[in-house]
């Protein structure tokens, strides 16, 4: 993740940056026990830092990446030496891991930010994407509900009319969350776009190219994406959680979308040292699963204003609960057997409008054939 100061953020975004969390919001979380999954990631770490500033009774950090967990724990202990911090090394898709984290800390609220988000990689690794993004959400919801915690799912603009494995898994995770609502358990979903300078983001890739004096890779200059700083996003996520009634999908007002070509020019101007010749742009074309234009809401969701001008809400269209349950069961079987093609077909059947890319289909078929061949070899050897 790139460290950008406020001036750099505003220069790249082309708009003012604001943190919307108020003293009243922070007081609502004071002395509460809070848990963040994916706490070592770009969004999770920013979320953990802002929650820590609210003076909670304790803050539990869950992540499967040891170094990321070590890094955010160290940063929090330095900044908030009196805060009770509980690091938990574990995988949200493993029921025992996330259940243990919730049972030992009894959180009042669980912020679920753990996810695989890189579109080109998840496009060809559907089993991993499904296991973490969908089944990980199922297990985290179950663990939160069992201890009576509020649950908030951090989602993505790629869940809107998804064209990628990543988007489809996040959309199904949204459906899983909203269809768990009951009188006593009311999950909240918050959807937003790209985090400026996050790990593996287009901004990081472009800035690295400028630093090395290489041409900046651009998929399509006309492609548009929504961007927001990590601090803006998580402050609005916390705000949405506090106003949520459950069953809502909130989406964050991220300002006008940025053209990727324009963003590349701003990064070149910002990152080029004085006296050096600016690098050029190389157009590489959209990759499998990528859209020309991102959206935050489609699928017939009726958008409504909330008490905050940058937070909107929408009710989901009705989807039979039995269809969601059936899809989750099939995905469990697919992940257990390593059947990527079954996972992809189940995903396509469960998420309205999603059609897998040729790259996703090719990769899934290849993975399924390899698993089948390996199973046959093992069976023969045993026999």
C-alpha positions as CSV (number, residue, x, y, z in Angstrom):
1,X,0.0,0.0,0.0
2,X,1.3,3.5,-0.9
3,X,1.6,6.1,1.9
4,X,-0.1,9.2,0.5
5,X,-0.5,12.4,2.5
6,X,-3.7,14.4,2.3
7,X,-2.4,16.8,-0.4
8,X,-1.4,13.8,-2.6
9,X,-4.7,12.1,-2.1
10,X,-6.6,15.2,-3.1
11,X,-4.4,15.8,-6.1
12,X,-4.9,12.3,-7.5
13,X,-8.6,12.3,-6.7
14,X,-9.2,15.8,-8.0
15,X,-11.5,16.6,-5.1
16,X,-11.4,17.4,-1.3
17,X,-11.0,14.5,1.1
18,X,-13.0,14.4,4.3
19,X,-13.3,12.1,7.4
20,X,-17.0,12.0,8.3
21,X,-16.8,10.2,11.7
22,X,-17.9,12.5,14.5
23,X,-17.3,12.6,18.2
24,X,-20.9,11.2,18.7
25,X,-20.1,8.3,16.4
26,X,-16.9,7.5,18.4
27,X,-18.8,7.6,21.7
28,X,-21.2,5.0,20.4
29,X,-18.3,2.6,20.1
30,X,-16.5,3.5,23.3
31,X,-16.0,0.6,25.7
32,X,-17.4,-1.9,23.2
33,X,-15.7,-5.1,22.2
34,X,-15.0,-5.0,18.5
35,X,-13.6,-7.6,16.0
36,X,-12.2,-7.0,12.5
37,X,-11.5,-9.8,10.0
38,X,-9.0,-9.2,7.3
39,X,-7.4,-6.8,9.8
40,X,-4.1,-6.8,8.0
41,X,-5.4,-5.8,4.6
42,X,-5.7,-2.3,3.2
43,X,-9.3,-1.8,4.3
44,X,-9.1,-3.9,7.4
45,X,-6.1,-2.1,8.8
46,X,-7.6,1.3,8.2
47,X,-10.8,0.1,9.8
48,X,-8.9,-1.2,12.8
49,X,-7.0,2.1,13.2
50,X,-10.2,4.2,13.2
51,X,-12.0,1.8,15.5
52,X,-9.1,1.9,17.9
53,X,-9.4,5.7,18.1
54,X,-13.0,5.2,19.3
55,X,-11.6,3.8,22.6
56,X,-13.3,0.4,22.5
57,X,-12.9,-2.0,25.4
58,X,-11.0,-4.4,23.2
59,X,-10.1,-4.9,19.5
60,X,-9.7,-8.3,18.0
61,X,-7.7,-8.6,14.8
62,X,-8.3,-11.7,12.6
63,X,-6.1,-12.4,9.6
64,X,-4.7,-15.5,7.9
65,X,-1.5,-13.6,6.7
66,X,1.0,-13.7,9.6
67,X,3.1,-10.8,8.5
68,X,0.1,-8.5,7.9
69,X,-1.3,-9.4,11.3
70,X,2.1,-8.7,13.0
71,X,2.3,-5.3,11.2
72,X,-1.1,-4.0,12.1
73,X,-0.8,-5.3,15.7
74,X,2.5,-3.5,16.1
75,X,1.2,-0.3,14.6
76,X,-1.9,-0.3,16.9
77,X,0.1,-1.1,20.1
78,X,2.4,1.9,19.3
79,X,-0.5,4.3,18.6
80,X,-2.8,3.0,21.3
81,X,-0.7,1.5,24.2
82,X,-3.6,1.2,26.6
83,X,-5.9,-0.6,24.2
84,X,-6.6,-4.3,24.8
85,X,-5.6,-5.9,21.5
86,X,-6.2,-9.6,20.6
87,X,-4.5,-10.8,17.5
88,X,-5.9,-14.0,16.1
89,X,-4.1,-15.9,13.3
90,X,-6.8,-17.8,11.4
91,X,-8.8,-18.3,8.3
92,X,-12.4,-17.1,8.2
93,X,-13.4,-20.0,6.0
94,X,-12.4,-22.4,8.7
95,X,-15.4,-22.6,11.2
96,X,-13.2,-23.4,14.1
97,X,-10.9,-20.4,13.6
98,X,-13.5,-17.7,13.4
99,X,-15.7,-19.3,16.0
100,X,-12.8,-19.4,18.4
101,X,-12.0,-15.8,17.8
102,X,-15.6,-14.8,18.6
103,X,-16.0,-17.1,21.6
104,X,-12.8,-15.9,23.4
105,X,-13.5,-12.2,22.9
106,X,-17.4,-12.0,22.7
107,X,-17.5,-8.9,20.4
108,X,-20.4,-6.6,20.3
109,X,-19.7,-5.9,16.6
110,X,-17.9,-7.9,13.8
111,X,-16.6,-6.0,10.8
112,X,-16.0,-8.5,8.0
113,X,-13.3,-7.1,5.7
114,X,-11.6,-10.4,4.8
115,X,-11.7,-11.1,1.1
116,X,-9.8,-11.9,-2.0
117,X,-10.1,-8.8,-4.2
118,X,-7.7,-9.0,-7.1
119,X,-9.8,-9.5,-10.3
120,X,-7.2,-11.2,-12.6
121,X,-6.1,-13.6,-10.0
122,X,-9.5,-14.6,-8.7
123,X,-10.7,-15.0,-12.3
124,X,-8.6,-18.1,-12.6
125,X,-8.7,-19.4,-9.0
126,X,-12.4,-19.7,-8.4
127,X,-12.2,-22.2,-5.6
128,X,-10.0,-19.9,-3.4
129,X,-12.3,-16.9,-4.2
130,X,-15.4,-18.9,-3.3
131,X,-13.9,-20.4,-0.2
132,X,-12.9,-17.0,1.2
133,X,-15.4,-14.6,-0.1
134,X,-18.6,-16.7,0.1
135,X,-17.9,-19.5,2.6
136,X,-15.8,-17.2,4.8
137,X,-18.7,-14.8,5.0
138,X,-21.1,-17.7,5.9
139,X,-18.8,-18.8,8.7
140,X,-18.2,-15.3,10.1
141,X,-21.9,-14.6,10.1
142,X,-22.6,-17.8,12.0
143,X,-19.8,-17.0,14.6
144,X,-21.1,-13.4,15.0
145,X,-24.7,-14.5,15.4
146,X,-23.8,-17.2,18.0
147,X,-22.3,-14.6,20.3
148,X,-25.0,-12.0,19.7
149,X,-22.7,-9.5,17.8
150,X,-23.7,-7.0,15.1
151,X,-22.4,-8.0,11.7
152,X,-21.2,-5.7,8.9
153,X,-20.0,-7.0,5.5
154,X,-17.5,-4.8,3.6
155,X,-18.5,-5.3,-0.1
156,X,-17.4,-3.9,-3.4
157,X,-18.7,-2.0,-6.4
158,X,-17.7,-5.1,-8.5
159,X,-20.7,-6.9,-6.9
160,X,-23.0,-4.6,-9.0
161,X,-23.9,-6.4,-12.2
162,X,-20.8,-8.6,-11.8
163,X,-18.7,-9.6,-14.7
164,X,-15.9,-11.3,-12.7
165,X,-15.5,-14.1,-10.3
166,X,-14.5,-11.6,-7.6
167,X,-17.6,-9.5,-8.2
168,X,-19.9,-12.6,-8.3
169,X,-18.5,-14.0,-5.1
170,X,-19.0,-10.6,-3.3
171,X,-22.5,-10.4,-4.7
172,X,-23.3,-13.8,-3.4
173,X,-21.8,-12.9,0.0
174,X,-24.1,-9.9,0.1
175,X,-27.1,-12.2,-0.5
176,X,-25.9,-14.6,2.1
177,X,-25.6,-11.7,4.6
178,X,-28.9,-10.0,4.0
179,X,-30.8,-13.3,4.0
180,X,-29.6,-14.1,7.5
181,X,-31.6,-11.3,9.0
182,X,-34.0,-12.0,11.7
183,X,-35.7,-10.1,14.6
184,X,-32.5,-10.4,16.7
185,X,-29.8,-10.6,14.0
186,X,-29.7,-7.9,11.4
187,X,-26.6,-7.9,9.2
188,X,-25.5,-4.7,7.3
189,X,-23.7,-4.6,3.9
190,X,-21.7,-1.6,2.8
191,X,-20.6,-1.4,-0.9
192,X,-17.9,0.9,-2.2
193,X,-15.3,1.2,-5.0
194,X,-11.5,1.2,-5.1
195,X,-9.3,2.4,-2.3
196,X,-6.7,4.9,-3.4
197,X,-3.2,3.3,-3.2
198,X,-4.3,0.0,-1.7
199,X,-2.1,-3.0,-1.9
200,X,-2.0,-4.3,-5.5
201,X,-4.2,-1.5,-6.8
202,X,-3.9,0.2,-10.1
203,X,-2.5,3.3,-8.3
204,X,0.3,1.3,-6.7
205,X,1.2,-0.4,-10.0
206,X,1.2,3.0,-11.8
207,X,3.2,4.7,-9.1
208,X,5.8,1.9,-9.1
209,X,6.2,2.2,-12.9
210,X,6.8,6.0,-12.6
211,X,9.4,5.4,-9.8
212,X,11.3,2.9,-11.9
213,X,11.1,5.1,-15.0
214,X,9.0,2.7,-17.0
215,X,5.9,3.5,-19.0
216,X,2.7,3.3,-17.0
217,X,0.4,0.4,-18.0
218,X,-3.2,1.5,-18.7
219,X,-5.9,-1.0,-19.5
220,X,-8.1,1.5,-21.4
221,X,-7.8,5.3,-21.0
222,X,-11.6,5.6,-21.2
223,X,-12.2,3.0,-18.5
224,X,-13.7,4.6,-15.4
225,X,-13.4,3.6,-11.7
226,X,-14.6,4.9,-8.4
227,X,-11.9,5.9,-5.9
228,X,-11.9,6.8,-2.3
229,X,-9.2,7.0,0.4
230,X,-9.1,4.3,3.0
231,X,-9.9,6.8,5.8
232,X,-12.9,8.1,4.0
233,X,-14.2,4.6,3.2
234,X,-13.9,3.2,6.7
235,X,-15.3,6.2,8.4
236,X,-18.4,5.9,6.2
237,X,-18.5,2.2,6.8
238,X,-18.5,2.8,10.6
239,X,-21.1,5.5,10.2
240,X,-23.3,3.1,8.1
241,X,-23.0,0.4,10.7
242,X,-24.3,2.8,13.4
243,X,-27.3,3.9,11.3
244,X,-28.1,0.4,9.8
245,X,-31.3,-1.3,10.7
246,X,-30.3,-4.6,9.1
247,X,-31.1,-6.1,5.7
248,X,-29.9,-2.9,4.0
249,X,-27.2,-2.6,1.4
250,X,-25.5,0.7,1.9
251,X,-23.4,2.2,-0.8
252,X,-21.0,5.1,-0.4
253,X,-21.0,8.3,-2.4
254,X,-17.5,8.2,-3.9
255,X,-17.7,11.3,-6.0
256,X,-17.6,11.2,-9.8
257,X,-15.8,8.2,-11.4
258,X,-12.2,8.8,-12.6
259,X,-11.1,8.0,-16.1
260,X,-8.1,5.7,-15.9
261,X,-6.2,7.7,-18.5
262,X,-6.6,10.9,-16.5
263,X,-5.6,9.2,-13.3
264,X,-2.4,7.9,-15.0
265,X,-1.5,11.4,-16.1
266,X,-2.0,12.7,-12.5
267,X,0.2,9.9,-11.1
268,X,2.9,10.6,-13.7
269,X,2.9,14.4,-12.9
270,X,2.8,13.6,-9.1
271,X,5.5,10.9,-9.1
272,X,8.0,12.4,-11.6
273,X,11.0,13.9,-9.8
274,X,11.9,17.5,-10.7
275,X,14.2,17.6,-13.7
276,X,13.3,14.1,-15.0
277,X,11.6,13.3,-18.2
278,X,8.0,12.1,-17.6
279,X,7.3,8.5,-18.7
280,X,4.6,7.6,-21.3
281,X,1.6,5.4,-21.2
282,X,1.3,1.8,-22.6
283,X,-2.3,0.7,-23.3
284,X,-2.6,-3.0,-22.5
285,X,-6.3,-3.6,-22.9
286,X,-8.9,-4.8,-20.4
287,X,-8.2,-8.1,-18.7
288,X,-10.7,-11.0,-18.3
289,X,-13.5,-10.1,-15.9
290,X,-12.8,-6.3,-16.0
291,X,-15.4,-3.8,-17.0
292,X,-15.0,-0.6,-19.0
293,X,-17.1,1.2,-16.5
294,X,-17.7,0.3,-12.9
295,X,-21.1,0.8,-11.2
296,X,-22.1,0.9,-7.5
297,X,-25.7,-0.2,-7.9
298,X,-27.8,-2.1,-10.5
299,X,-30.0,-5.2,-10.2
300,X,-33.1,-3.1,-9.8
301,X,-32.2,-1.9,-6.3
302,X,-34.3,1.1,-5.3
303,X,-31.9,3.7,-3.8
304,X,-32.9,5.8,-0.9
305,X,-31.3,8.7,0.9
306,X,-30.1,8.3,4.5
307,X,-29.4,10.8,7.2
308,X,-25.9,11.2,5.7
309,X,-25.5,12.7,2.2
310,X,-22.7,10.3,1.3
311,X,-24.5,7.2,2.4
312,X,-27.4,5.7,0.4
313,X,-29.3,2.5,1.1
314,X,-31.3,0.0,-0.9
315,X,-33.4,-3.1,-0.2
316,X,-32.5,-6.2,-2.0
317,X,-34.8,-7.7,-4.6
318,X,-36.4,-10.9,-3.2
319,X,-34.4,-14.0,-3.9
320,X,-35.8,-17.3,-2.5
321,X,-33.9,-18.3,0.6
322,X,-33.8,-21.9,-0.6
323,X,-31.8,-20.9,-3.7
324,X,-29.1,-19.3,-1.5
325,X,-29.0,-22.3,0.8
326,X,-28.7,-24.7,-2.2
327,X,-25.9,-22.6,-3.7
328,X,-23.9,-22.5,-0.5
329,X,-24.2,-26.3,-0.1
330,X,-23.1,-26.9,-3.7
331,X,-20.1,-24.5,-3.2
332,X,-19.1,-26.4,0.0
333,X,-19.1,-29.6,-2.0
334,X,-17.1,-28.0,-4.9
335,X,-14.5,-26.6,-2.5
336,X,-14.2,-29.9,-0.6
337,X,-13.6,-31.8,-3.9
338,X,-11.6,-29.1,-5.7
339,X,-14.2,-29.1,-8.5
340,X,-13.6,-25.6,-9.9
341,X,-16.1,-26.1,-12.7
342,X,-18.9,-27.0,-10.3
343,X,-18.0,-23.9,-8.2
344,X,-18.1,-21.6,-11.3
345,X,-21.4,-23.1,-12.5
346,X,-23.0,-22.7,-9.1
347,X,-21.8,-19.1,-8.9
348,X,-23.3,-18.4,-12.3
349,X,-26.6,-20.0,-11.3
350,X,-26.9,-18.2,-8.0
351,X,-25.9,-14.6,-9.1
352,X,-28.4,-13.0,-11.5
353,X,-26.8,-11.7,-14.7
354,X,-23.4,-13.1,-14.0
355,X,-21.8,-14.9,-17.0
356,X,-18.3,-16.3,-16.5
357,X,-15.5,-15.1,-18.8
358,X,-13.8,-17.4,-21.2
359,X,-10.7,-17.2,-19.1
360,X,-12.6,-18.2,-16.0
361,X,-14.2,-21.2,-17.8
362,X,-10.9,-22.3,-19.3
363,X,-9.1,-22.1,-15.9
364,X,-12.0,-23.9,-14.1
365,X,-12.1,-26.7,-16.6
366,X,-8.4,-27.2,-16.5
367,X,-8.3,-27.2,-12.7
368,X,-11.2,-29.8,-12.5
369,X,-9.4,-32.0,-15.1
370,X,-6.2,-32.0,-13.0
371,X,-8.1,-32.8,-9.8
372,X,-9.9,-35.6,-11.6
373,X,-6.7,-37.0,-13.0
374,X,-4.9,-36.8,-9.6
375,X,-7.9,-38.6,-7.9
376,X,-7.8,-41.4,-10.5
377,X,-4.0,-41.8,-9.9
378,X,-4.5,-42.0,-6.2
379,X,-7.3,-44.5,-6.5
380,X,-5.3,-46.7,-8.8
381,X,-2.3,-46.6,-6.4
382,X,-4.4,-47.6,-3.4
383,X,-6.1,-50.4,-5.3
